[in-house]
Amino acid sequence: MGIRERAADDHGERAGLQLVRMAIEMTCPAGVLPSEEAVLGLYGPEPVHEGEALAKAIIETVERLTRRTKNPTADE
């Protein structure tokens, strides 16, 4: 794969990750997803690092919802 193809793949990956980030920011509780700048420092600069942060945000959201369902009086 040449440089142009890799750049196009990287752009496509990042665009897809941006869509997932946008969905998480719109629907998940505040604080489950670090900012893009924080992801760079915490995880790294590659698309896989952003993916890791997004996955952790989704998992944290599901865990919070599960705890809330099991104990509806608990404050989060």
Secondary structure per residue as TSV (DSSP state, phi and psi in degrees):
chain	resnum	aa	ss	phi	psi
A	1	M	-	360.0	133.0
A	2	G	-	-83.0	175.6
A	3	I	H	-60.8	-43.6
A	4	R	H	-63.8	-41.3
A	5	E	H	-65.3	-41.4
A	6	R	H	-64.5	-40.3
A	7	A	H	-63.9	-41.2
A	8	A	H	-65.6	-41.1
A	9	D	H	-62.1	-45.7
A	10	D	H	-60.9	-42.9
A	11	H	H	-62.4	-43.6
A	12	G	H	-64.4	-40.6
A	13	E	H	-61.9	-47.1
A	14	R	H	-65.2	-37.0
A	15	A	H	-64.4	-42.0
A	16	G	H	-63.6	-42.8
A	17	L	H	-64.6	-35.6
A	18	Q	H	-62.7	-38.6
A	19	L	H	-64.0	-42.4
A	20	V	H	-65.7	-42.9
A	21	R	H	-57.9	-45.5
A	22	M	H	-60.4	-43.4
A	23	A	H	-63.9	-41.4
A	24	I	H	-64.9	-45.3
A	25	E	H	-62.5	-30.8
A	26	M	H	-81.7	-25.8
A	27	T	H	-120.1	-23.7
A	28	C	S	-93.3	160.1
A	29	P	-	-61.3	148.3
A	30	A	T	-60.0	142.1
A	31	G	T	93.8	-10.1
A	32	V	S	-80.7	-20.3
A	33	L	S	-120.4	119.6
A	34	P	-	-68.2	157.7
A	35	S	-	-62.3	163.4
A	36	E	H	-59.0	-38.5
A	37	E	H	-65.2	-40.6
A	38	A	H	-65.9	-37.2
A	39	V	H	-60.2	-40.7
A	40	L	H	-58.0	-43.5
A	41	G	H	-76.2	-36.8
A	42	L	H	-81.1	-39.2
A	43	Y	T	-115.5	-45.4
A	44	G	-	137.2	178.3
A	45	P	S	-92.0	-8.0
A	46	E	S	-81.7	155.9
A	47	P	H	-54.6	-34.7
A	48	V	H	-62.3	-30.7
A	49	H	H	-69.4	-41.5
A	50	E	H	-63.1	-41.8
A	51	G	H	-60.0	-39.6
A	52	E	H	-62.5	-44.8
A	53	A	H	-63.5	-41.0
A	54	L	H	-64.0	-44.1
A	55	A	H	-61.3	-43.8
A	56	K	H	-63.4	-36.1
A	57	A	H	-65.6	-40.8
A	58	I	H	-65.3	-45.0
A	59	I	H	-61.3	-44.8
A	60	E	H	-61.0	-40.5
A	61	T	H	-63.9	-46.0
A	62	V	H	-62.6	-41.4
A	63	E	H	-63.3	-41.4
A	64	R	H	-63.1	-44.4
A	65	L	H	-64.8	-37.2
A	66	T	H	-65.8	-44.8
A	67	R	H	-61.7	-41.3
A	68	R	H	-64.7	-38.1
A	69	T	H	-68.0	-39.3
A	70	K	H	-73.8	-30.3
A	71	N	-	-138.0	80.6
A	72	P	T	-63.6	-14.5
A	73	T	T	-91.4	-7.0
A	74	A	-	-72.7	134.4
A	75	D	-	-88.1	136.0
A	76	E	-	-102.5	360.0
